[in-house]
């Protein structure tokens, strides 16, 4: 059975997208990756990837004129906010085109082991989402704490599995109505942040399955569970690390690399185990 994944990228993220694709070849079995290319350089750079199905942003917005920047309600959105706004509708398109569930993955993610346990955990649930796993200040762990970071949402949007088309359409409409890189509060009292805080309502309202954090570990959660290596496989919280979200990774001039935000306080061991393989994958993707 072919599994369908979806993402979006511009030229700046093309090496990361290629690293994602290469990791999917190793760990995702029979798959197709549906890519929304935000510029011609991204589209051209994917031409040799046989399992990538590319749609240009021009074609996407032609089909969805209501998602043009000037057609959106509220203050004009930045490019990043526009990406976030369009993402859920891109998933709707992929679900309608394939007639199958679709798993969204941010382009700055890399898979580290088989996705089979993730799909076994999802089962027949209408959606699968992954917690940030923020811990309370009393735990004394490095990195972000529940008291300060809960406003960004209980769940991270880096990996989202969708099987319910009505849910996907609802999310798309919510993001069309409001999707900004700031925390705000709705008239009904709900907190909003980008496309992400909408996920907080999914378990209670839609029956979404909350997955083990090993599905989408990020620098915000790397300190919250034990990191181990067994027979060459990285484990997180006693389970194989399925994917890692390299949020905040930047390459600066003069070969200076920033792995992530300083507030996440990575250890040398975390850098060696998690980030060195990613740097090698990016170097390979850039050749």
Buried (B, 14 or more C-beta within 10 A) or exposed (E): EEBBBBBBBBBEBBBBBBBBBBBBBEBBBEBBBBBBBBBEEBBEBBEEBEBBBBBBBEEBBEEBEEBEBEEBEEEEBEEEBBBBBBBBBBBBBBBEEBEEBBBBBBBBBBBBBBBBBBBEBBEEBBBBBBBBBBBEEEEEBEBBBBEEBBEBBBBBBBBBBBBBBEBBBBBBEBBBEBBBEEEEEEEEEEBBBBBBBBBBBBBEEBEBBBBBBBBBBBBBBBBBBEBEEEEEEBBBBEBBBBBBBBBBBEEEEEEEEEBBBEEBBBEEEBEEBBBEBBBEBBEEBEE
